[in-house]
Amino acid sequence: MEKIIHSTRSSGLLAAAGQGTRLGLGPKAFLKLGRRTLLEIATSKLIEVCDQVVVAAPPGLADHAARLLPSEVEIIEGGESREDTLMKLAAVATGELLLYQFVARPFASAKLHRAVLKAAEAQGAATACVRHSAPIGLFGDGHITLPNDHAHLRAFQTPRAIRRDILLKARNHAEPTGLDICTPYQTPLAAVAGEASNIKITSRLDWDIARKVIAPRLGLDLM
């Protein structure tokens, strides 16, 4: 399969530096689904799609990550916060297209990565997202107000991709927007249809679903 599906050099950036505090099983990067860690599973998709791959490992565990990954993958230590880690990844990236992914979403397919990257190349920035399954409203003072028709709502997933020049603008205006480094500033964010299996592993319930439902459905080797 041809690796490059676009004309612009791309950098795949994997944030895998968290300590997994909410999950309570140690750093998510090193949790295993069968023979492979979440780090290996998530990185393999970026290797398949991007020209350059950079992984941010938990502080103090970069050498451990390096032993698990191919030598072509660049490994750095993550920062003290999610934002710090994303900025450190951006500083190492050499591509004009930056594709962000998080180790907590190891099930996103290579096909989805390609689609997000292609949309960002054409429109500047793009994200995977799925249709919200129920109406949603604003909560305040014990009441729900402004209910919205769920047909117009989308829930964010990753990966998310952005052109380097737009990223620089986003970084300069990160505080006023309240959005993170991989969200564009005053640039439409193209919507790419996400995948139901592309869950974020945050809680023990998520981990159980990942191991017992999604991994077997995707044919991951759990022996």
VEXPARO-555377 format. One record per residue: x, y, z of N, C-alpha, C in turn; residue number from 1. Coordinates in Angstrom, 1 decimal. Each point is the difference from the previous one (the first is absolute). Layout:
% VEXPARO-555377
PT, n.x, n.y, n.z, ca.x, ca.y, ca.z, c.x, c.y, c.z, k
PT, X, Y, Z, X, Y, Z, X, Y, Z, NUM $
...
//
This chain:
% VEXPARO-555377
PT, n.x, n.y, n.z, ca.x, ca.y, ca.z, c.x, c.y, c.z, k
PT, 0.8, -1.2, 0.0, -0.8, 1.2, 0.0, 0.9, 1.2, 0.0, 1 $
PT, -0.3, 1.0, -0.9, 0.7, 1.2, 0.0, -0.2, 0.8, 1.3, 2 $
PT, 1.1, 0.5, 0.5, -0.1, 0.7, 1.3, -0.5, 1.4, -0.1, 3 $
PT, 0.5, 0.7, -1.0, -0.4, 1.5, -0.1, -1.2, 0.1, -0.9, 4 $
PT, -1.0, 0.7, 0.5, -1.2, 0.2, -0.7, -0.3, 1.5, -0.3, 5 $
PT, 1.0, 0.8, 0.2, -0.1, 1.4, -0.2, 1.3, 0.5, -0.4, 6 $
PT, 0.1, 1.2, -0.6, 1.2, 0.6, -0.5, 0.8, 0.8, 1.0, 7 $
PT, -0.6, 0.3, 1.1, 0.7, 0.8, 1.1, 0.6, -0.9, 1.0, 8 $
PT, 1.2, 0.3, 0.4, 0.7, -0.9, 1.1, -0.8, 0.1, 1.3, 9 $
PT, -0.2, -1.1, 0.6, -0.9, -0.1, 1.2, 0.8, -0.5, 1.2, 10 $
PT, -0.3, 0.5, 1.2, 0.5, -0.5, 1.2, -1.1, -0.6, 0.9, 11 $
PT, 0.1, -1.2, 0.4, -0.9, -0.7, 0.9, 0.5, 0.2, 1.4, 12 $
PT, -0.8, 0.6, 0.8, 0.4, 0.3, 1.4, -0.9, -0.7, 1.0, 13 $
PT, 0.6, -0.9, 0.8, -0.8, -0.8, 0.9, 0.3, 0.5, 1.5, 14 $
PT, -1.0, 0.5, 0.6, 0.1, 0.4, 1.4, -0.3, -1.3, 0.9, 15 $
PT, 1.1, -0.5, 0.6, -0.1, -1.2, 0.8, 0.7, 0.2, 1.3, 16 $
PT, -0.1, 1.2, 0.6, 0.8, 0.4, 1.1, -0.7, -0.1, 1.4, 17 $
PT, -1.3, -0.3, -0.1, -0.8, 0.0, 1.2, 0.3, -1.1, 1.0, 18 $
PT, -0.3, 0.2, 1.3, 0.3, -1.0, 1.0, -1.2, -0.9, 0.2, 19 $
PT, -1.1, 0.2, -0.7, -1.2, -0.8, 0.2, -0.6, 0.0, 1.4, 20 $
PT, 0.0, 1.2, 0.6, -0.5, 0.2, 1.4, -1.4, -0.5, 0.1, 21 $
PT, -0.9, 0.5, -0.9, -1.4, -0.3, 0.1, -0.3, -1.5, -0.2, 22 $
PT, 0.8, -0.6, -0.9, -0.2, -1.5, -0.2, 0.6, -0.8, 1.1, 23 $
PT, 1.1, 0.5, 0.6, 0.5, -0.7, 1.2, 0.8, -1.3, -0.3, 24 $
PT, 0.5, -0.1, -1.2, 0.8, -1.2, -0.4, 1.4, 0.3, -0.5, 25 $
PT, 0.4, 1.2, 0.3, 1.3, 0.5, -0.4, -0.1, 0.7, -1.4, 26 $
PT, 1.1, 0.4, -0.6, -0.1, 0.7, -1.2, -0.7, -0.8, -1.1, 27 $
PT, -1.0, 0.6, -0.7, -0.7, -0.7, -1.0, 0.8, -0.5, -1.1, 28 $
PT, 1.1, 0.7, -0.3, 0.9, -0.4, -1.1, 0.4, -1.4, 0.1, 29 $
PT, 0.2, -0.5, 1.2, 0.6, -1.3, 0.2, -1.0, -1.1, 0.4, 30 $
PT, -1.3, 0.3, -0.1, -1.0, -1.0, 0.2, -0.1, -0.9, -1.2, 31 $
PT, -0.2, -1.3, 0.2, 0.0, -0.9, -1.1, -1.4, -0.5, -0.4, 32 $
PT, -0.1, -0.1, -1.3, -1.2, -0.7, -0.6, 0.7, -1.2, -0.7, 33 $
PT, 0.0, -1.2, 0.6, 0.7, -1.1, -0.5, 1.5, 0.2, 0.1, 34 $
PT, 0.6, -0.2, -1.2, 1.5, 0.1, 0.0, 0.5, 1.4, -0.1, 35 $
PT, -0.8, 1.0, -0.4, 0.4, 1.3, -0.3, -0.5, 1.0, 1.0, 36 $
PT, 0.8, 1.0, 0.3, -0.5, 1.1, 0.8, -0.8, 1.0, -0.8, 37 $
PT, -0.8, 0.8, 0.7, -0.7, 1.1, -0.6, 0.9, 0.9, -0.8, 38 $
PT, 1.2, 0.2, 0.5, 1.0, 0.8, -0.6, 0.4, -0.6, -1.4, 39 $
PT, 0.2, -1.2, -0.1, 0.4, -0.7, -1.2, -1.2, 0.0, -1.0, 40 $
PT, -1.2, -0.2, 0.5, -1.2, 0.0, -0.9, -0.2, 1.3, -0.6, 41 $
PT, 0.0, 1.1, 0.8, -0.2, 1.3, -0.5, 1.1, 0.5, -0.9, 42 $
PT, 1.2, -0.3, 0.3, 1.1, 0.5, -0.8, 0.0, -0.7, -1.4, 43 $
PT, -0.4, -1.2, 0.0, 0.0, -0.8, -1.3, -0.8, 0.7, -1.1, 44 $
PT, -1.1, 0.6, 0.5, -0.9, 0.7, -1.0, 0.7, 1.3, -0.6, 45 $
PT, 0.7, 0.7, 0.9, 0.7, 1.2, -0.4, 1.2, -0.4, -1.0, 46 $
PT, 0.7, -1.1, 0.3, 1.0, -0.4, -0.9, -0.5, -0.3, -1.4, 47 $
PT, -1.2, -0.6, 0.0, -0.6, -0.4, -1.3, -0.4, 1.2, -0.8, 48 $
PT, -0.3, 1.1, 0.6, -0.6, 1.1, -0.7, 1.0, 1.2, -0.2, 49 $
PT, 0.8, 0.3, 1.0, 0.8, 1.3, 0.0, 1.5, -0.2, -0.3, 50 $
PT, 0.6, 1.1, -0.5, 1.4, 0.0, -0.4, 0.9, 0.0, 1.3, 51 $
PT, -0.4, 0.7, 1.0, 0.8, 0.1, 1.2, -0.9, -0.4, 1.2, 52 $
PT, 0.5, -0.8, 0.9, -0.8, -0.3, 1.2, 0.7, 0.4, 1.3, 53 $
PT, -0.6, 0.7, 0.8, 0.6, 0.4, 1.3, -0.9, -0.4, 1.1, 54 $
PT, 0.5, -0.6, 1.0, -0.8, -0.4, 1.2, 0.5, 0.7, 1.2, 55 $
PT, -0.9, 0.5, 0.8, 0.3, 0.6, 1.3, -0.3, -1.1, 1.1, 56 $
PT, 1.1, -0.5, 0.6, -0.2, -1.0, 1.0, -0.1, 0.6, 1.4, 57 $
PT, -0.4, -0.8, 1.0, -0.1, 0.5, 1.4, 1.4, 0.5, 0.5, 58 $
PT, 0.1, 1.0, 0.7, 1.3, 0.5, 0.5, 0.8, -1.2, 0.7, 59 $
PT, 1.2, -0.2, -0.4, 0.8, -1.0, 0.6, -0.1, -1.4, -0.6, 60 $
PT, -0.9, -0.1, -1.0, -0.3, -1.3, -0.6, 0.2, 0.0, -1.5, 61 $
PT, 0.8, 1.0, -0.5, 0.3, 0.0, -1.4, 0.8, -1.2, -0.5, 62 $
PT, 0.9, -0.4, 0.8, 0.8, -1.2, -0.4, -0.9, -1.3, -0.1, 63 $
PT, -0.9, -0.1, 1.0, -0.9, -1.1, -0.1, -0.8, 0.0, -1.2, 64 $
PT, -0.5, 1.2, -0.4, -0.8, 0.1, -1.2, 0.8, -0.3, -1.3, 65 $
PT, 1.3, 0.4, 0.1, 0.9, -0.3, -1.2, 0.2, -1.5, -0.2, 66 $
PT, 0.0, -0.7, 1.1, 0.2, -1.5, -0.2, -1.2, -0.7, -0.6, 67 $
PT, -1.2, 0.7, 0.0, -1.2, -0.6, -0.6, -0.2, 0.4, -1.4, 68 $
PT, 0.6, 1.1, -0.5, -0.4, 0.6, -1.3, 1.2, -0.1, -1.0, 69 $
PT, -0.4, 0.0, -1.3, 1.1, 0.0, -1.0, 0.9, 1.2, 0.1, 70 $
PT, 1.2, -0.2, -0.5, 1.1, 1.0, 0.2, -0.4, 1.3, -0.8, 71 $
PT, -0.8, -0.1, -1.0, -0.4, 1.2, -0.8, -0.9, 1.0, 0.8, 72 $
PT, -0.6, -0.5, 1.1, -0.8, 0.9, 0.8, 0.8, 0.9, 0.9, 73 $
PT, -0.2, 1.3, 0.0, 0.7, 0.9, 0.9, -0.8, 0.0, 1.4, 74 $
PT, 0.8, 0.0, 1.0, -0.7, -0.1, 1.4, 0.5, 1.2, 0.8, 75 $
PT, -0.9, 0.7, 0.6, 0.4, 1.1, 0.9, -0.8, -0.3, 1.3, 76 $
PT, 0.4, 0.8, 1.1, -0.7, -0.1, 1.2, -1.1, 1.0, 0.0, 77 $
PT, -1.2, -0.3, 0.4, -1.1, 0.9, 0.1, 0.2, 1.1, 1.0, 78 $
PT, -0.9, 0.9, 0.0, 0.0, 1.1, 1.0, -0.8, -0.2, 1.2, 79 $
PT, -0.1, 1.0, 0.9, -0.7, -0.2, 1.2, -1.5, 0.1, -0.2, 80 $
PT, -0.5, 0.5, -1.1, -1.4, 0.0, -0.3, -0.2, -0.4, -1.5, 81 $
PT, -1.3, -0.2, -0.3, -0.4, -0.4, -1.3, 0.5, 1.0, -1.0, 82 $
PT, -0.3, 1.3, 0.3, 0.4, 1.1, -0.9, 1.6, 0.0, -0.2, 83 $
PT, 0.7, -0.2, 1.1, 1.5, 0.0, -0.1, 0.4, -1.1, -0.9, 84 $
PT, -0.6, -1.1, 0.1, 0.4, -1.2, -0.8, -0.3, 0.3, -1.5, 85 $
PT, -1.2, 0.6, -0.3, -0.3, 0.3, -1.4, 1.0, 1.0, -0.6, 86 $
PT, 0.4, 1.0, 0.8, 0.9, 1.0, -0.5, 1.4, -0.6, -0.2, 87 $
PT, 0.4, -0.9, 0.9, 1.3, -0.7, -0.2, 0.0, -0.8, -1.3, 88 $
PT, -1.1, -0.7, -0.3, -0.1, -0.8, -1.2, 0.1, 0.9, -1.2, 89 $
PT, -0.8, 1.1, 0.0, 0.0, 1.0, -1.1, 1.4, 0.5, -0.3, 90 $
PT, 0.8, 0.2, 1.1, 1.4, 0.6, -0.1, 0.9, -1.0, -0.8, 91 $
PT, -0.3, -1.3, 0.1, 0.9, -1.0, -0.6, -0.5, -0.3, -1.4, 92 $
PT, -1.2, 0.3, -0.3, -0.6, -0.4, -1.3, 0.6, 0.8, -1.2, 93 $
PT, 0.3, -0.7, -1.1, 0.6, 0.6, -1.1, -1.0, 0.2, -1.2, 94 $
PT, -1.2, -0.6, 0.1, -1.0, 0.0, -1.1, -0.8, 1.3, 0.0, 95 $
PT, -0.5, 0.3, -1.2, -0.9, 1.2, -0.1, -1.5, -0.4, 0.4, 96 $
PT, -0.2, -1.3, 0.1, -1.3, -0.5, 0.5, 0.3, -0.8, 1.3, 97 $
PT, -0.7, 0.4, 1.0, 0.2, -0.7, 1.3, -1.3, -0.8, 0.4, 98 $
PT, 0.2, -1.3, 0.2, -1.1, -0.8, 0.4, 0.2, -0.5, 1.4, 99 $
PT, -0.9, 0.5, 0.9, 0.0, -0.3, 1.4, -0.9, -1.2, 0.3, 100 $
PT, 0.6, -0.9, 0.8, -0.8, -1.1, 0.6, 0.5, -0.2, 1.4, 101 $
PT, -0.9, -0.7, 0.8, 0.2, -0.3, 1.4, 0.0, -1.5, 0.2, 102 $
PT, 0.9, -0.4, 0.9, 0.1, -1.5, 0.2, -1.3, -0.5, 0.7, 103 $
PT, -0.8, 0.9, 0.6, -1.3, -0.5, 0.6, -1.0, -0.3, -1.1, 104 $
PT, 0.3, 0.2, -1.3, -0.9, -0.4, -1.1, 0.7, -0.9, -0.9, 105 $
PT, 0.3, -1.2, 0.4, 0.9, -0.9, -0.8, -0.7, -0.7, -1.2, 106 $
PT, -1.4, 0.1, 0.0, -0.7, -0.7, -1.0, -0.3, 0.7, -1.3, 107 $
PT, 0.3, 1.3, -0.1, -0.2, 0.7, -1.2, 0.7, -0.7, -1.2, 108 $
PT, -0.7, -0.2, -1.1, 0.6, -0.8, -1.1, 1.0, 0.9, -0.8, 109 $
PT, 0.9, -0.6, -0.7, 0.9, 0.7, -0.9, -0.8, 0.8, -1.1, 110 $
PT, -1.2, -0.6, -0.4, -0.9, 0.6, -1.0, -0.5, 1.4, 0.6, 111 $
PT, -0.3, 0.0, 1.3, -0.5, 1.2, 0.6, 1.1, 1.0, 0.1, 112 $
PT, 1.2, -0.4, 0.3, 1.2, 0.9, 0.1, 0.2, 0.6, -1.4, 113 $
PT, -0.1, -0.8, -1.1, 0.2, 0.6, -1.3, -1.0, 1.0, -0.4, 114 $
PT, -1.3, -0.3, 0.4, -1.1, 0.9, -0.4, 0.2, 1.3, 0.7, 115 $
PT, 0.3, 0.0, 1.3, 0.2, 1.3, 0.7, 1.2, 0.8, -0.6, 116 $
PT, 1.1, -0.7, -0.3, 1.1, 0.7, -0.6, -0.3, 0.6, -1.3, 117 $
PT, -0.7, -0.8, -0.8, -0.4, 0.5, -1.4, -0.9, 1.3, 0.2, 118 $
PT, -1.0, -0.1, 0.9, -0.9, 1.2, 0.2, 0.8, 1.2, 0.5, 119 $
PT, 0.9, -0.2, 0.8, 0.8, 1.1, 0.5, 0.9, 0.6, -1.0, 120 $
PT, 0.5, -0.8, -0.9, 0.8, 0.5, -1.1, -0.8, 0.9, -0.9, 121 $
PT, -1.3, -0.4, -0.2, -0.8, 0.7, -0.9, -0.7, 1.3, 0.6, 122 $
PT, -0.3, -0.1, 1.3, -0.7, 1.0, 0.7, 0.7, 0.7, 1.1, 123 $
PT, 1.2, -0.4, 0.4, 0.7, 0.7, 1.0, 0.1, -0.7, 1.4, 124 $
PT, -1.2, -0.6, 0.4, -0.1, -0.7, 1.2, -1.2, -0.9, 0.0, 125 $
PT, 0.2, -1.2, 0.7, -1.1, -1.0, -0.1, 0.0, -0.8, 1.3, 126 $
PT, -1.1, -0.6, 0.3, -0.1, -0.9, 1.1, -1.0, -1.1, -0.2, 127 $
PT, 0.3, -1.1, 0.6, -1.0, -1.1, 0.0, -1.1, 0.3, 1.0, 128 $
PT, -1.2, -0.3, -0.4, -1.1, 0.3, 0.9, -1.2, -1.0, -0.3, 129 $
PT, -0.8, -0.2, 1.0, -1.2, -0.8, -0.2, -1.3, 0.7, 0.4, 130 $
PT, -1.1, -0.4, -0.6, -1.3, 0.6, 0.3, -0.3, -0.2, 1.4, 131 $
PT, -0.5, 1.0, 0.7, -0.4, -0.2, 1.4, -1.3, -0.8, 0.0, 132 $
PT, -0.1, -0.9, 0.9, -1.1, -1.0, -0.1, -1.3, 0.5, 0.8, 133 $
PT, 0.1, 1.1, 0.7, -1.2, 0.4, 0.7, 0.0, 1.6, 0.1, 134 $
PT, -1.2, 0.5, 0.2, -0.1, 1.5, 0.2, 0.9, 0.4, 1.2, 135 $
PT, 0.4, 1.3, -0.1, 0.9, 0.5, 1.1, -0.4, 1.4, 0.3, 136 $
PT, 0.2, 0.4, 1.3, -0.4, 1.4, 0.3, 1.0, 0.6, 1.0, 137 $
PT, -0.2, 1.2, 0.3, 0.9, 0.7, 1.0, -0.5, -0.1, 1.4, 138 $
PT, 0.9, -0.3, 0.9, -0.4, -0.1, 1.4, 0.4, 1.2, 0.8, 139 $
PT, -0.9, 0.5, 0.9, 0.3, 1.1, 0.9, -1.1, 0.2, 1.0, 140 $
PT, 0.4, 0.3, 1.2, -0.9, 0.2, 1.1, -1.0, -1.1, 0.1, 141 $
PT, 0.4, -1.2, -0.2, -0.9, -1.2, 0.2, -0.9, -0.2, -1.1, 142 $
PT, 0.1, 0.7, -1.2, -0.9, -0.2, -1.1, 0.7, -0.2, -1.3, 143 $
PT, -0.7, -0.6, -0.9, 0.5, -0.2, -1.4, -0.6, 1.0, -0.9, 144 $
PT, 0.8, 0.8, -0.7, -0.5, 1.0, -0.9, 0.6, -0.3, -1.4, 145 $
PT, -0.6, 0.7, -0.9, 0.4, -0.1, -1.4, 0.3, -1.4, -0.5, 146 $
PT, -1.0, -0.8, 0.0, 0.2, -1.4, -0.6, 0.3, 0.1, -1.5, 147 $
PT, 0.9, -0.8, -0.5, 0.4, 0.0, -1.4, -0.5, -1.2, -0.7, 148 $
PT, -0.3, 0.1, -1.2, -0.3, -1.1, -0.9, 1.3, -0.8, -0.2, 149 $
PT, 0.0, -1.3, 0.4, 1.3, -0.7, -0.1, 0.4, -0.3, -1.4, 150 $
PT, -0.9, 0.2, -1.0, 0.4, -0.2, -1.4, 1.1, 1.0, -0.4, 151 $
PT, 0.1, 1.1, 0.7, 1.0, 1.0, -0.4, 1.2, 0.0, 1.0, 152 $
PT, 0.1, -1.0, 0.9, 1.1, -0.1, 0.9, 1.0, -1.0, -0.4, 153 $
PT, 1.2, 0.2, 0.3, 1.1, -1.0, -0.2, 0.9, 0.0, 1.2, 154 $
PT, 0.4, -1.2, 0.3, 1.0, -0.2, 1.1, 1.4, -0.2, -0.6, 155 $
PT, 0.9, 0.7, 0.6, 1.4, 0.0, -0.5, 0.6, -1.4, 0.3, 156 $
PT, 0.8, -0.5, -1.0, 1.0, -1.0, 0.2, 1.3, 0.5, -0.4, 157 $
PT, 1.0, -0.8, 0.0, 1.3, 0.2, -0.7, 0.2, -1.3, -0.8, 158 $
PT, 0.9, 0.2, -1.0, 1.0, 1.0, -0.3, -0.6, 1.3, -0.4, 159 $
PT, 0.9, 1.0, 0.1, -0.3, 1.4, -0.5, 1.2, 0.4, -0.7, 160 $
PT, -0.2, 0.7, -1.1, 1.2, 0.5, -0.8, -0.1, 1.5, -0.3, 161 $
PT, 1.1, 0.6, -0.1, 0.0, 1.4, -0.2, 1.3, 0.4, -0.8, 162 $
PT, -0.1, 1.0, -0.9, 1.1, 0.5, -0.7, 0.9, 0.8, 1.0, 163 $
PT, 1.3, 0.0, -0.2, 0.9, 0.7, 0.9, -0.3, 1.5, 0.1, 164 $
PT, -0.2, 0.6, -1.1, -0.3, 1.5, 0.1, -1.2, 0.3, 0.8, 165 $
PT, -1.0, -0.8, 0.0, -1.2, 0.2, 0.8, 0.2, -0.3, 1.4, 166 $
PT, 0.9, -1.0, 0.3, 0.3, -0.4, 1.3, 0.7, 1.2, 0.7, 167 $
PT, 0.9, 0.7, -0.7, 0.7, 1.1, 0.6, -1.0, 1.1, 0.5, 168 $
PT, -1.0, 0.2, -0.8, -1.1, 1.0, 0.3, -0.7, -0.5, 1.3, 169 $
PT, -0.3, -1.3, 0.0, -0.8, -0.5, 1.1, 0.8, 0.1, 1.3, 170 $
PT, 1.3, -0.2, -0.1, 0.9, 0.1, 1.2, 0.0, 1.5, 0.6, 171 $
PT, -0.1, 0.9, -1.0, 0.1, 1.4, 0.4, -1.3, 0.5, 0.7, 172 $
PT, -1.1, -0.8, -0.3, -1.3, 0.4, 0.5, -0.7, -1.1, 0.9, 173 $
PT, 0.9, -0.9, 0.6, -0.5, -1.1, 0.7, -0.8, 0.4, 1.2, 174 $
PT, 0.4, 1.1, 0.7, -0.7, 0.3, 1.3, -1.4, 0.6, -0.3, 175 $
PT, -0.1, 0.9, -1.0, -1.4, 0.6, -0.2, -1.0, -1.1, -0.5, 176 $
PT, 0.5, -1.0, -0.7, -1.0, -0.9, -0.6, -0.3, -1.1, 1.0, 177 $
PT, 0.9, -0.2, 1.0, -0.3, -1.1, 0.9, 0.2, -1.4, -0.6, 178 $
PT, 0.6, -0.1, -1.2, 0.2, -1.2, -0.7, 1.4, -0.5, 0.1, 179 $
PT, 0.3, -1.2, -0.3, 1.4, -0.5, 0.1, 0.7, 0.3, -1.3, 180 $
PT, 1.3, -0.4, 0.0, 0.9, 0.3, -1.0, -0.4, -0.6, -1.4, 181 $
PT, -0.7, -1.1, 0.0, -0.3, -0.6, -1.2, -1.4, 0.4, -0.5, 182 $
PT, -0.5, 1.0, 0.5, -1.3, 0.6, -0.4, 0.3, 1.3, -0.8, 183 $
PT, -0.5, 0.2, -1.2, 0.3, 1.2, -0.7, -0.7, 1.2, 0.5, 184 $
PT, 0.7, 1.2, -0.2, -0.6, 1.3, 0.4, -0.6, 0.7, -1.2, 185 $
PT, -1.3, 0.3, 0.0, -0.6, 0.7, -1.1, 0.1, -0.7, -1.3, 186 $
PT, 0.1, -1.3, 0.0, 0.1, -0.8, -1.2, -1.0, -1.1, 0.1, 187 $
PT, -0.9, -0.2, -1.0, -1.0, -1.1, 0.1, 0.7, -1.3, 0.2, 188 $
PT, -0.6, -0.8, 0.8, 0.6, -1.3, 0.3, -0.8, -1.1, -0.7, 189 $
PT, 0.5, -0.5, -1.1, -0.7, -1.0, -0.8, -0.3, -1.2, 0.8, 190 $
PT, -1.3, -0.5, -0.2, -0.5, -1.1, 0.7, 0.2, -1.3, -0.9, 191 $
PT, 0.7, -1.0, 0.6, 0.2, -1.3, -0.6, -0.7, -1.0, 0.8, 192 $
PT, -0.9, -0.8, -0.7, -0.7, -1.0, 0.8, 0.9, -1.0, 0.7, 193 $
PT, -0.2, 0.0, 1.3, 0.8, -0.9, 0.9, -0.5, -1.4, 0.0, 194 $
PT, 0.4, -0.7, 1.0, -0.3, -1.5, 0.1, -0.5, -0.3, 1.4, 195 $
PT, -1.1, -0.8, 0.1, -0.6, -0.3, 1.3, 1.0, -0.7, 0.9, 196 $
PT, 0.9, -0.8, -0.6, 1.0, -0.7, 0.8, 1.2, 0.8, 0.5, 197 $
PT, 0.0, 1.3, -0.5, 1.1, 0.9, 0.4, -0.3, 0.6, 1.4, 198 $
PT, -0.1, -0.8, 1.0, -0.3, 0.5, 1.3, 1.3, 0.6, 0.7, 199 $
PT, -0.3, 0.8, 1.0, 1.1, 0.5, 0.8, 0.1, -0.8, 1.3, 200 $
PT, 1.1, -0.6, 0.3, 0.2, -0.8, 1.2, 0.3, 0.9, 1.2, 201 $
PT, -0.9, 0.3, 0.8, 0.2, 0.8, 1.2, -0.3, -0.7, 1.3, 202 $
PT, -1.1, -0.7, 0.0, -0.4, -0.7, 1.3, 0.2, -1.5, -0.1, 203 $
PT, -0.3, -0.7, 1.1, 0.1, -1.4, 0.0, -1.1, -0.6, -0.9, 204 $
PT, -1.1, 0.6, -0.1, -1.1, -0.5, -0.9, 0.5, 0.1, -1.4, 205 $
PT, 0.7, 1.1, -0.4, 0.5, 0.1, -1.3, 1.0, -1.1, -0.3, 206 $
PT, 0.8, -0.3, 1.0, 1.1, -1.0, -0.2, -0.7, -1.4, -0.2, 207 $
PT, -1.0, -0.2, 0.8, -0.7, -1.3, -0.2, -0.6, -0.1, -1.4, 208 $
PT, -0.6, 1.1, -0.4, -0.6, 0.0, -1.4, 1.0, -0.2, -1.0, 209 $
PT, 1.2, 0.6, 0.2, 1.1, -0.1, -1.0, 0.5, -1.4, -0.1, 210 $
PT, 0.1, -0.7, 1.2, 0.6, -1.3, 0.0, -1.0, -1.1, -0.5, 211 $
PT, -1.3, 0.2, 0.5, -1.0, -1.1, -0.1, -0.9, 0.1, -1.3, 212 $
PT, -0.1, 1.3, -0.5, -0.9, 0.2, -1.1, 0.8, 0.5, -1.2, 213 $
PT, 0.7, 1.1, 0.0, 0.5, 0.6, -1.2, 1.2, -0.8, -0.5, 214 $
PT, 0.9, -0.3, 0.8, 1.2, -0.7, -0.5, -0.4, -1.3, -0.7, 215 $
PT, -0.8, -0.9, 0.6, -0.4, -1.2, -0.7, -0.7, 0.3, -1.4, 216 $
PT, -0.9, 1.0, 0.0, -0.7, 0.4, -1.2, 1.0, 0.4, -1.1, 217 $
PT, 1.1, 0.7, 0.4, 0.9, 0.5, -1.0, 1.1, -1.1, -0.3, 218 $
PT, -0.2, -1.2, 0.6, 0.9, -1.1, -0.3, 1.4, 0.2, 0.6, 219 $
PT, 0.2, 0.8, 1.1, 1.2, 0.1, 0.6, 0.4, -1.3, 0.8, 220 $
PT, 1.2, -0.3, -0.1, 0.5, -1.3, 0.6, 0.0, 0.2, 1.6, 221 $
PT, -0.8, -0.7, 0.7, -0.1, 0.2, 1.4, 0.6, -1.2, 0.8, 222 $
PT, 0.7, -0.9, -0.8, 0.6, -1.2, 0.7, 1.3, 0.4, 0.7, 223 $
//
